[in-house]
Amino acid sequence: MTHISKSAQRGMSLFSLLFVGIVLAASGVIVAQVIPTAIEFQAIKKAAKKSTEGNTVVEVRSIFDKAASIDNITSISGKDIEVTKENDKVVVNFEYQREIHLAGPAYLTLKYAGSSR
């Protein structure tokens, strides 16, 4: 009969297994809340690019608002975008931030910025 000492045993203890599980679950919850904001950012970039078809600031903002209503964009509206012209091209710049409540007084702040260029 062979005798195996405790020091030769391998594996995770119950405590370390619970710790890893809690960390993975918390990370999954945070990622699940960040993904919709990233999808919305892509929709805002698409709406900004489409809104460059307008010739005046009012027209650009109107096109952006129409695209925002179609894509259900709630973080930013036409009045929040900055419209400029560069070499006879309309350029739309935007920036905004989203806060995700984690627990108690803790928040995750995501700052997004982009341009139609």
N, CA, C and O atoms as CSV, one atom per row, in Angstrom:
chain,resi,resn,atom,element,x,y,z
A,1,MET,N,N,0.820,-1.171,0.000
A,1,MET,CA,C,0.000,0.000,0.000
A,1,MET,C,C,0.868,1.240,0.000
A,1,MET,O,O,1.859,1.353,0.722
A,2,THR,N,N,0.450,2.154,-0.837
A,2,THR,CA,C,1.182,3.407,-0.872
A,2,THR,C,C,0.452,4.424,-0.026
A,2,THR,O,O,-0.776,4.427,0.057
A,3,HIS,N,N,1.226,5.282,0.597
A,3,HIS,CA,C,0.653,6.289,1.478
A,3,HIS,C,C,0.842,7.666,0.828
A,3,HIS,O,O,1.968,8.083,0.560
A,4,ILE,N,N,-0.266,8.362,0.579
A,4,ILE,CA,C,-0.209,9.686,-0.057
A,4,ILE,C,C,-0.347,10.731,1.031
A,4,ILE,O,O,-1.301,10.719,1.809
A,5,SER,N,N,0.626,11.640,1.075
A,5,SER,CA,C,0.565,12.697,2.084
A,5,SER,C,C,-0.361,13.817,1.609
A,5,SER,O,O,-0.652,13.942,0.419
A,6,LYS,N,N,-0.818,14.630,2.569
A,6,LYS,CA,C,-1.708,15.741,2.221
A,6,LYS,C,C,-1.024,16.767,1.329
A,6,LYS,O,O,-1.688,17.423,0.527
A,7,SER,N,N,0.269,16.914,1.453
A,7,SER,CA,C,0.969,17.901,0.638
A,7,SER,C,C,0.988,17.507,-0.833
A,7,SER,O,O,1.218,18.362,-1.688
A,8,ALA,N,N,0.758,16.259,-1.144
A,8,ALA,CA,C,0.763,15.820,-2.537
A,8,ALA,C,C,-0.602,15.970,-3.192
A,8,ALA,O,O,-0.716,15.845,-4.411
A,9,GLN,N,N,-1.624,16.233,-2.413
A,9,GLN,CA,C,-2.950,16.401,-2.989
A,9,GLN,C,C,-3.032,17.730,-3.729
A,9,GLN,O,O,-2.405,18.715,-3.338
A,10,ARG,N,N,-3.794,17.740,-4.777
A,10,ARG,CA,C,-3.930,18.953,-5.576
A,10,ARG,C,C,-5.405,19.281,-5.763
A,10,ARG,O,O,-6.273,18.415,-5.663
A,11,GLY,N,N,-5.662,20.559,-6.036
A,11,GLY,CA,C,-7.038,20.976,-6.266
A,11,GLY,C,C,-7.351,22.228,-5.483
A,11,GLY,O,O,-6.506,22.775,-4.775
A,12,MET,N,N,-8.568,22.660,-5.625
A,12,MET,CA,C,-8.994,23.884,-4.959
A,12,MET,C,C,-9.802,23.539,-3.713
A,12,MET,O,O,-10.561,22.569,-3.688
A,13,SER,N,N,-9.621,24.344,-2.702
A,13,SER,CA,C,-10.431,24.160,-1.504
A,13,SER,C,C,-11.820,24.746,-1.759
A,13,SER,O,O,-12.021,25.466,-2.737
A,14,LEU,N,N,-12.754,24.445,-0.901
A,14,LEU,CA,C,-14.106,24.958,-1.041
A,14,LEU,C,C,-14.115,26.484,-0.967
A,14,LEU,O,O,-14.839,27.134,-1.721
A,15,PHE,N,N,-13.328,27.053,-0.077
A,15,PHE,CA,C,-13.261,28.503,0.061
A,15,PHE,C,C,-12.747,29.156,-1.220
A,15,PHE,O,O,-13.317,30.146,-1.681
A,16,SER,N,N,-11.688,28.619,-1.792
A,16,SER,CA,C,-11.142,29.214,-3.016
A,16,SER,C,C,-12.097,29.013,-4.194
A,16,SER,O,O,-12.171,29.867,-5.077
A,17,LEU,N,N,-12.816,27.916,-4.219
A,17,LEU,CA,C,-13.806,27.692,-5.267
A,17,LEU,C,C,-14.944,28.711,-5.166
A,17,LEU,O,O,-15.382,29.250,-6.182
A,18,LEU,N,N,-15.422,28.979,-3.954
A,18,LEU,CA,C,-16.455,29.992,-3.745
A,18,LEU,C,C,-15.954,31.374,-4.117
A,18,LEU,O,O,-16.688,32.146,-4.734
A,19,PHE,N,N,-14.731,31.705,-3.761
A,19,PHE,CA,C,-14.151,33.010,-4.077
A,19,PHE,C,C,-14.076,33.215,-5.579
A,19,PHE,O,O,-14.478,34.264,-6.082
A,20,VAL,N,N,-13.570,32.235,-6.292
A,20,VAL,CA,C,-13.464,32.328,-7.748
A,20,VAL,C,C,-14.859,32.442,-8.368
A,20,VAL,O,O,-15.054,33.206,-9.313
A,21,GLY,N,N,-15.817,31.695,-7.849
A,21,GLY,CA,C,-17.181,31.763,-8.359
A,21,GLY,C,C,-17.813,33.127,-8.159
A,21,GLY,O,O,-18.495,33.633,-9.050
A,22,ILE,N,N,-17.591,33.733,-6.989
A,22,ILE,CA,C,-18.136,35.059,-6.713
A,22,ILE,C,C,-17.498,36.110,-7.613
A,22,ILE,O,O,-18.194,36.984,-8.130
A,23,VAL,N,N,-16.187,36.037,-7.805
A,23,VAL,CA,C,-15.493,36.991,-8.677
A,23,VAL,C,C,-15.994,36.858,-10.118
A,23,VAL,O,O,-16.230,37.868,-10.782
A,24,LEU,N,N,-16.155,35.642,-10.602
A,24,LEU,CA,C,-16.655,35.428,-11.964
A,24,LEU,C,C,-18.103,35.911,-12.111
A,24,LEU,O,O,-18.460,36.492,-13.136
A,25,ALA,N,N,-18.927,35.675,-11.101
A,25,ALA,CA,C,-20.322,36.127,-11.162
A,25,ALA,C,C,-20.397,37.649,-11.167
A,25,ALA,O,O,-21.173,38.222,-11.932
A,26,ALA,N,N,-19.609,38.312,-10.330
A,26,ALA,CA,C,-19.609,39.780,-10.281
A,26,ALA,C,C,-19.107,40.354,-11.606
A,26,ALA,O,O,-19.661,41.330,-12.111
A,27,SER,N,N,-18.070,39.755,-12.164
A,27,SER,CA,C,-17.553,40.210,-13.463
A,27,SER,C,C,-18.603,40.025,-14.552
A,27,SER,O,O,-18.756,40.888,-15.416
A,28,GLY,N,N,-19.313,38.928,-14.520
A,28,GLY,CA,C,-20.353,38.673,-15.510
A,28,GLY,C,C,-21.490,39.676,-15.432
A,28,GLY,O,O,-22.017,40.102,-16.460
A,29,VAL,N,N,-21.874,40.059,-14.208
A,29,VAL,CA,C,-22.938,41.053,-14.040
A,29,VAL,C,C,-22.500,42.399,-14.586
A,29,VAL,O,O,-23.283,43.082,-15.246
A,30,ILE,N,N,-21.263,42.790,-14.322
A,30,ILE,CA,C,-20.752,44.073,-14.816
A,30,ILE,C,C,-20.673,44.065,-16.340
A,30,ILE,O,O,-21.088,45.028,-16.985
A,31,VAL,N,N,-20.153,43.003,-16.910
A,31,VAL,CA,C,-20.050,42.903,-18.372
A,31,VAL,C,C,-21.439,42.927,-19.007
A,31,VAL,O,O,-21.630,43.527,-20.065
A,32,ALA,N,N,-22.407,42.276,-18.364
A,32,ALA,CA,C,-23.765,42.258,-18.896
A,32,ALA,C,C,-24.388,43.652,-18.886
A,32,ALA,O,O,-25.285,43.924,-19.684
A,33,GLN,N,N,-23.936,44.534,-18.008
A,33,GLN,CA,C,-24.452,45.901,-17.981
A,33,GLN,C,C,-23.675,46.828,-18.908
A,33,GLN,O,O,-24.211,47.847,-19.344
A,34,VAL,N,N,-22.435,46.500,-19.216
A,34,VAL,CA,C,-21.609,47.334,-20.094
A,34,VAL,C,C,-21.931,47.076,-21.570
A,34,VAL,O,O,-21.884,48.007,-22.373
A,35,ILE,N,N,-22.248,45.868,-21.933
A,35,ILE,CA,C,-22.484,45.513,-23.336
A,35,ILE,C,C,-23.581,46.372,-23.985
A,35,ILE,O,O,-23.380,46.832,-25.109
A,36,PRO,N,N,-24.733,46.613,-23.334
A,36,PRO,CA,C,-25.742,47.473,-23.984
A,36,PRO,C,C,-25.250,48.901,-24.232
A,36,PRO,O,O,-25.650,49.519,-25.218
A,37,THR,N,N,-24.397,49.433,-23.365
A,37,THR,CA,C,-23.875,50.784,-23.593
A,37,THR,C,C,-22.924,50.797,-24.786
A,37,THR,O,O,-22.878,51.773,-25.534
A,38,ALA,N,N,-22.168,49.720,-24.966
A,38,ALA,CA,C,-21.277,49.631,-26.122
A,38,ALA,C,C,-22.077,49.501,-27.419
A,38,ALA,O,O,-21.699,50.067,-28.444
A,39,ILE,N,N,-23.175,48.760,-27.373
A,39,ILE,CA,C,-24.036,48.629,-28.548
A,39,ILE,C,C,-24.675,49.977,-28.879
A,39,ILE,O,O,-24.783,50.353,-30.046
A,40,GLU,N,N,-25.098,50.704,-27.835
A,40,GLU,CA,C,-25.692,52.022,-28.058
A,40,GLU,C,C,-24.660,52.991,-28.636
A,40,GLU,O,O,-25.004,53.822,-29.477
A,41,PHE,N,N,-23.403,52.896,-28.200
A,41,PHE,CA,C,-22.341,53.744,-28.746
A,41,PHE,C,C,-22.171,53.502,-30.241
A,41,PHE,O,O,-21.996,54.450,-31.007
A,42,GLN,N,N,-22.220,52.252,-30.657
A,42,GLN,CA,C,-22.118,51.942,-32.088
A,42,GLN,C,C,-23.303,52.527,-32.861
A,42,GLN,O,O,-23.138,53.008,-33.982
A,43,ALA,N,N,-24.497,52.487,-32.262
A,43,ALA,CA,C,-25.674,53.071,-32.906
A,43,ALA,C,C,-25.538,54.585,-33.010
A,43,ALA,O,O,-25.957,55.177,-34.006
A,44,ILE,N,N,-24.955,55.220,-31.987
A,44,ILE,CA,C,-24.751,56.672,-32.021
A,44,ILE,C,C,-23.747,57.041,-33.108
A,44,ILE,O,O,-23.936,58.029,-33.818
A,45,LYS,N,N,-22.681,56.252,-33.242
A,45,LYS,CA,C,-21.713,56.512,-34.301
A,45,LYS,C,C,-22.369,56.404,-35.678
A,45,LYS,O,O,-22.095,57.209,-36.568
A,46,LYS,N,N,-23.232,55.412,-35.845
A,46,LYS,CA,C,-23.938,55.231,-37.117
A,46,LYS,C,C,-24.877,56.411,-37.380
A,46,LYS,O,O,-24.958,56.906,-38.504
A,47,ALA,N,N,-25.582,56.855,-36.343
A,47,ALA,CA,C,-26.499,57.988,-36.500
A,47,ALA,C,C,-25.732,59.268,-36.801
A,47,ALA,O,O,-26.198,60.090,-37.591
A,48,ALA,N,N,-24.572,59.454,-36.191
A,48,ALA,CA,C,-23.754,60.643,-36.452
A,48,ALA,C,C,-23.267,60.639,-37.898
A,48,ALA,O,O,-23.263,61.675,-38.564
A,49,LYS,N,N,-22.863,59.481,-38.371
A,49,LYS,CA,C,-22.395,59.389,-39.763
A,49,LYS,C,C,-23.542,59.675,-40.730
A,49,LYS,O,O,-23.348,60.359,-41.735
A,50,LYS,N,N,-24.729,59.159,-40.435
A,50,LYS,CA,C,-25.882,59.395,-41.304
A,50,LYS,C,C,-26.303,60.863,-41.280
A,50,LYS,O,O,-26.751,61.400,-42.293
A,51,SER,N,N,-26.158,61.507,-40.128
A,51,SER,CA,C,-26.623,62.892,-40.009
A,51,SER,C,C,-25.754,63.873,-40.788
A,51,SER,O,O,-26.155,65.022,-40.973
A,52,THR,N,N,-24.589,63.461,-41.244
A,52,THR,CA,C,-23.744,64.359,-42.046
A,52,THR,C,C,-24.326,64.611,-43.429
A,52,THR,O,O,-23.780,65.412,-44.187
A,53,GLU,N,N,-25.424,63.943,-43.774
A,53,GLU,CA,C,-26.085,64.182,-45.055
A,53,GLU,C,C,-26.790,65.534,-45.085
A,53,GLU,O,O,-27.080,66.061,-46.160
A,54,GLY,N,N,-27.069,66.102,-43.900
A,54,GLY,CA,C,-27.727,67.396,-43.828
A,54,GLY,C,C,-26.775,68.530,-44.182
A,54,GLY,O,O,-25.556,68.378,-44.103
A,55,ASN,N,N,-27.343,69.671,-44.573
A,55,ASN,CA,C,-26.523,70.821,-44.960
A,55,ASN,C,C,-26.465,71.895,-43.886
A,55,ASN,O,O,-25.478,72.624,-43.783
A,56,THR,N,N,-27.523,71.995,-43.085
A,56,THR,CA,C,-27.542,73.003,-42.032
A,56,THR,C,C,-27.495,72.301,-40.677
A,56,THR,O,O,-27.724,71.095,-40.577
A,57,VAL,N,N,-27.196,73.072,-39.646
A,57,VAL,CA,C,-27.107,72.504,-38.296
A,57,VAL,C,C,-28.463,71.933,-37.878
A,57,VAL,O,O,-28.529,70.843,-37.309
A,58,VAL,N,N,-29.524,72.652,-38.154
A,58,VAL,CA,C,-30.865,72.188,-37.792
A,58,VAL,C,C,-31.195,70.883,-38.512
A,58,VAL,O,O,-31.757,69.962,-37.918
A,59,GLU,N,N,-30.846,70.812,-39.778
A,59,GLU,CA,C,-31.105,69.612,-40.567
A,59,GLU,C,C,-30.295,68.429,-40.043
A,59,GLU,O,O,-30.811,67.316,-39.943
A,60,VAL,N,N,-29.038,68.665,-39.713
A,60,VAL,CA,C,-28.170,67.604,-39.182
A,60,VAL,C,C,-28.743,67.074,-37.871
A,60,VAL,O,O,-28.814,65.863,-37.666
A,61,ARG,N,N,-29.149,67.973,-36.992
A,61,ARG,CA,C,-29.709,67.540,-35.701
A,61,ARG,C,C,-31.036,66.811,-35.886
A,61,ARG,O,O,-31.327,65.864,-35.156
A,62,SER,N,N,-31.832,67.235,-36.840
A,62,SER,CA,C,-33.093,66.563,-37.118
A,62,SER,C,C,-32.856,65.140,-37.623
A,62,SER,O,O,-33.530,64.206,-37.188
A,63,ILE,N,N,-31.907,64.977,-38.533
A,63,ILE,CA,C,-31.573,63.640,-39.050
A,63,ILE,C,C,-31.051,62.763,-37.926
A,63,ILE,O,O,-31.393,61.584,-37.839
A,64,PHE,N,N,-30.214,63.347,-37.056
A,64,PHE,CA,C,-29.687,62.574,-35.925
A,64,PHE,C,C,-30.831,62.126,-35.005
A,64,PHE,O,O,-30.866,60.971,-34.579
A,65,ASP,N,N,-31.761,63.030,-34.701
A,65,ASP,CA,C,-32.880,62.683,-33.823
A,65,ASP,C,C,-33.764,61.594,-34.421
A,65,ASP,O,O,-34.248,60.723,-33.698
A,66,LYS,N,N,-33.978,61.635,-35.734
A,66,LYS,CA,C,-34.775,60.591,-36.393
A,66,LYS,C,C,-34.061,59.237,-36.300
A,66,LYS,O,O,-34.689,58.220,-36.006
A,67,ALA,N,N,-32.754,59.229,-36.551
A,67,ALA,CA,C,-31.987,57.982,-36.444
A,67,ALA,C,C,-31.947,57.493,-34.998
A,67,ALA,O,O,-31.975,56.289,-34.742
A,68,ALA,N,N,-31.883,58.432,-34.056
A,68,ALA,CA,C,-31.858,58.056,-32.637
A,68,ALA,C,C,-33.179,57.429,-32.209
A,68,ALA,O,O,-33.194,56.496,-31.406
A,69,SER,N,N,-34.281,57.933,-32.739
A,69,SER,CA,C,-35.569,57.338,-32.377
A,69,SER,C,C,-35.732,55.948,-32.985
A,69,SER,O,O,-36.360,55.078,-32.382
A,70,ILE,N,N,-35.182,55.736,-34.154
A,70,ILE,CA,C,-35.249,54.413,-34.784
A,70,ILE,C,C,-34.408,53.401,-34.015
A,70,ILE,O,O,-34.844,52.272,-33.788
A,71,ASP,N,N,-33.197,53.806,-33.612
A,71,ASP,CA,C,-32.281,52.890,-32.918
A,71,ASP,C,C,-32.441,52.907,-31.402
A,71,ASP,O,O,-31.656,52.276,-30.694
A,72,ASN,N,N,-33.450,53.621,-30.891
A,72,ASN,CA,C,-33.726,53.685,-29.453
A,72,ASN,C,C,-32.531,54.209,-28.659
A,72,ASN,O,O,-32.151,53.627,-27.643
A,73,ILE,N,N,-31.951,55.292,-29.119
A,73,ILE,CA,C,-30.826,55.938,-28.443
A,73,ILE,C,C,-31.389,56.894,-27.400
A,73,ILE,O,O,-32.164,57.793,-27.727
A,74,THR,N,N,-30.995,56.697,-26.139
A,74,THR,CA,C,-31.517,57.536,-25.060
A,74,THR,C,C,-30.435,58.362,-24.371
A,74,THR,O,O,-30.759,59.274,-23.610
A,75,SER,N,N,-29.183,58.073,-24.613
A,75,SER,CA,C,-28.092,58.742,-23.903
A,75,SER,C,C,-27.776,60.132,-24.438
A,75,SER,O,O,-27.218,60.961,-23.718
A,76,ILE,N,N,-28.123,60.393,-25.677
A,76,ILE,CA,C,-27.743,61.639,-26.319
A,76,ILE,C,C,-28.825,62.001,-27.339
A,76,ILE,O,O,-29.494,61.123,-27.883
A,77,SER,N,N,-28.986,63.290,-27.589
A,77,SER,CA,C,-29.977,63.724,-28.583
A,77,SER,C,C,-29.310,64.703,-29.544
A,77,SER,O,O,-28.122,65.002,-29.416
A,78,GLY,N,N,-30.077,65.193,-30.498
A,78,GLY,CA,C,-29.555,66.111,-31.502
A,78,GLY,C,C,-29.010,67.394,-30.915
A,78,GLY,O,O,-28.055,67.961,-31.445
A,79,LYS,N,N,-29.601,67.861,-29.827
A,79,LYS,CA,C,-29.116,69.111,-29.219
A,79,LYS,C,C,-27.772,68.933,-28.511
A,79,LYS,O,O,-27.110,69.920,-28.190
A,80,ASP,N,N,-27.361,67.678,-28.263
A,80,ASP,CA,C,-26.100,67.411,-27.572
A,80,ASP,C,C,-24.906,67.238,-28.515
A,80,ASP,O,O,-23.764,67.178,-28.060
A,81,ILE,N,N,-25.158,67.160,-29.804
A,81,ILE,CA,C,-24.047,66.947,-30.744
A,81,ILE,C,C,-23.467,68.296,-31.170
A,81,ILE,O,O,-24.142,69.325,-31.141
A,82,GLU,N,N,-22.209,68.256,-31.561
A,82,GLU,CA,C,-21.510,69.451,-32.046
A,82,GLU,C,C,-21.333,69.304,-33.558
A,82,GLU,O,O,-20.748,68.330,-34.032
A,83,VAL,N,N,-21.840,70.269,-34.299
A,83,VAL,CA,C,-21.799,70.213,-35.763
A,83,VAL,C,C,-20.814,71.261,-36.259
A,83,VAL,O,O,-20.940,72.442,-35.936
A,84,THR,N,N,-19.831,70.826,-37.048
A,84,THR,CA,C,-18.849,71.739,-37.635
A,84,THR,C,C,-18.676,71.389,-39.110
A,84,THR,O,O,-19.156,70.360,-39.585
A,85,LYS,N,N,-17.979,72.271,-39.818
A,85,LYS,CA,C,-17.643,72.005,-41.220
A,85,LYS,C,C,-16.134,72.018,-41.366
A,85,LYS,O,O,-15.451,72.903,-40.848
A,86,GLU,N,N,-15.629,71.035,-42.071
A,86,GLU,CA,C,-14.201,70.950,-42.384
A,86,GLU,C,C,-14.073,70.656,-43.873
A,86,GLU,O,O,-14.494,69.598,-44.341
A,87,ASN,N,N,-13.496,71.587,-44.610
A,87,ASN,CA,C,-13.313,71.426,-46.062
A,87,ASN,C,C,-14.635,71.098,-46.768
A,87,ASN,O,O,-14.698,70.161,-47.564
A,88,ASP,N,N,-15.677,71.863,-46.479
A,88,ASP,CA,C,-17.001,71.693,-47.064
A,88,ASP,C,C,-17.670,70.359,-46.705
A,88,ASP,O,O,-18.628,69.948,-47.360
A,89,LYS,N,N,-17.173,69.696,-45.683
A,89,LYS,CA,C,-17.795,68.464,-45.205
A,89,LYS,C,C,-18.361,68.721,-43.815
A,89,LYS,O,O,-17.721,69.364,-42.982
A,90,VAL,N,N,-19.546,68.222,-43.577
A,90,VAL,CA,C,-20.155,68.342,-42.250
A,90,VAL,C,C,-19.546,67.272,-41.344
A,90,VAL,O,O,-19.486,66.098,-41.708
A,91,VAL,N,N,-19.097,67.691,-40.163
A,91,VAL,CA,C,-18.515,66.770,-39.192
A,91,VAL,C,C,-19.336,66.858,-37.907
A,91,VAL,O,O,-19.586,67.949,-37.394
A,92,VAL,N,N,-19.749,65.712,-37.397
A,92,VAL,CA,C,-20.522,65.648,-36.160
A,92,VAL,C,C,-19.644,65.039,-35.073
A,92,VAL,O,O,-19.133,63.930,-35.227
A,93,ASN,N,N,-19.471,65.767,-33.978
A,93,ASN,CA,C,-18.725,65.279,-32.812
A,93,ASN,C,C,-19.705,65.112,-31.657
A,93,ASN,O,O,-20.668,65.868,-31.529
A,94,PHE,N,N,-19.447,64.118,-30.822
A,94,PHE,CA,C,-20.299,63.906,-29.658
A,94,PHE,C,C,-19.476,63.312,-28.521
A,94,PHE,O,O,-18.462,62.649,-28.740
A,95,GLU,N,N,-19.932,63.563,-27.326
A,95,GLU,CA,C,-19.369,62.920,-26.149
A,95,GLU,C,C,-20.433,62.887,-25.064
A,95,GLU,O,O,-21.234,63.811,-24.923
A,96,TYR,N,N,-20.421,61.811,-24.309
A,96,TYR,CA,C,-21.381,61.632,-23.229
A,96,TYR,C,C,-20.828,60.598,-22.265
A,96,TYR,O,O,-19.832,59.932,-22.546
A,97,GLN,N,N,-21.492,60.475,-21.123
A,97,GLN,CA,C,-21.063,59.464,-20.170
A,97,GLN,C,C,-22.266,58.707,-19.637
A,97,GLN,O,O,-23.372,59.240,-19.554
A,98,ARG,N,N,-22.029,57.467,-19.281
A,98,ARG,CA,C,-23.055,56.606,-18.691
A,98,ARG,C,C,-22.548,56.112,-17.350
A,98,ARG,O,O,-21.366,55.803,-17.203
A,99,GLU,N,N,-23.426,56.037,-16.387
A,99,GLU,CA,C,-23.075,55.515,-15.069
A,99,GLU,C,C,-23.846,54.224,-14.838
A,99,GLU,O,O,-25.042,54.132,-15.115
A,100,ILE,N,N,-23.130,53.230,-14.323
A,100,ILE,CA,C,-23.735,51.951,-13.994
A,100,ILE,C,C,-23.592,51.764,-12.492
A,100,ILE,O,O,-22.483,51.777,-11.958
A,101,HIS,N,N,-24.717,51.591,-11.818
A,101,HIS,CA,C,-24.687,51.404,-10.366
A,101,HIS,C,C,-24.192,49.995,-10.061
A,101,HIS,O,O,-24.740,49.014,-10.564
A,102,LEU,N,N,-23.157,49.902,-9.239
A,102,LEU,CA,C,-22.611,48.600,-8.875
A,102,LEU,C,C,-23.222,48.113,-7.562
A,102,LEU,O,O,-23.978,47.142,-7.546
A,103,ALA,N,N,-22.889,48.794,-6.459
A,103,ALA,CA,C,-23.431,48.422,-5.150
A,103,ALA,C,C,-23.207,49.574,-4.194
A,103,ALA,O,O,-22.145,50.197,-4.199
A,104,GLY,N,N,-24.195,49.856,-3.383
A,104,GLY,CA,C,-24.056,50.936,-2.408
A,104,GLY,C,C,-23.717,52.248,-3.094
A,104,GLY,O,O,-24.424,52.666,-4.010
A,105,PRO,N,N,-22.645,52.904,-2.665
A,105,PRO,CA,C,-22.265,54.174,-3.289
A,105,PRO,C,C,-21.334,54.011,-4.494
A,105,PRO,O,O,-20.830,55.006,-5.013
A,106,ALA,N,N,-21.101,52.796,-4.939
A,106,ALA,CA,C,-20.134,52.544,-6.017
A,106,ALA,C,C,-20.814,52.572,-7.386
A,106,ALA,O,O,-21.845,51.932,-7.596
A,107,TYR,N,N,-20.222,53.319,-8.305
A,107,TYR,CA,C,-20.698,53.432,-9.681
A,107,TYR,C,C,-19.540,53.202,-10.640
A,107,TYR,O,O,-18.391,53.518,-10.330
A,108,LEU,N,N,-19.849,52.656,-11.793
A,108,LEU,CA,C,-18.888,52.538,-12.876
A,108,LEU,C,C,-19.259,53.596,-13.903
A,108,LEU,O,O,-20.360,53.565,-14.454
A,109,THR,N,N,-18.345,54.540,-14.168
A,109,THR,CA,C,-18.608,55.619,-15.110
A,109,THR,C,C,-17.896,55.323,-16.424
A,109,THR,O,O,-16.685,55.110,-16.455
A,110,LEU,N,N,-18.664,55.313,-17.502
A,110,LEU,CA,C,-18.122,55.073,-18.837
A,110,LEU,C,C,-18.236,56.365,-19.621
A,110,LEU,O,O,-19.325,56.929,-19.731
A,111,LYS,N,N,-17.129,56.840,-20.168
A,111,LYS,CA,C,-17.125,58.061,-20.962
A,111,LYS,C,C,-16.914,57.682,-22.421
A,111,LYS,O,O,-15.933,57.032,-22.781
A,112,TYR,N,N,-17.868,58.111,-23.255
A,112,TYR,CA,C,-17.810,57.823,-24.671
A,112,TYR,C,C,-17.636,59.138,-25.448
A,112,TYR,O,O,-18.199,60.169,-25.078
A,113,ALA,N,N,-16.861,59.083,-26.513
A,113,ALA,CA,C,-16.683,60.229,-27.394
A,113,ALA,C,C,-16.451,59.685,-28.801
A,113,ALA,O,O,-15.861,58.621,-28.986
A,114,GLY,N,N,-16.930,60.441,-29.783
A,114,GLY,CA,C,-16.754,59.988,-31.154
A,114,GLY,C,C,-16.991,61.101,-32.138
A,114,GLY,O,O,-17.336,62.226,-31.777
A,115,SER,N,N,-16.792,60.751,-33.410
A,115,SER,CA,C,-16.921,61.714,-34.483
A,115,SER,C,C,-17.404,60.990,-35.729
A,115,SER,O,O,-17.252,59.775,-35.858
A,116,SER,N,N,-17.986,61.753,-36.639
A,116,SER,CA,C,-18.451,61.156,-37.897
A,116,SER,C,C,-17.342,61.001,-38.918
A,116,SER,O,O,-17.583,60.470,-40.002
A,117,ARG,N,N,-16.143,61.444,-38.608
A,117,ARG,CA,C,-15.024,61.348,-39.553
A,117,ARG,C,C,-14.654,59.949,-39.862
A,117,ARG,O,O,-13.731,59.712,-40.641
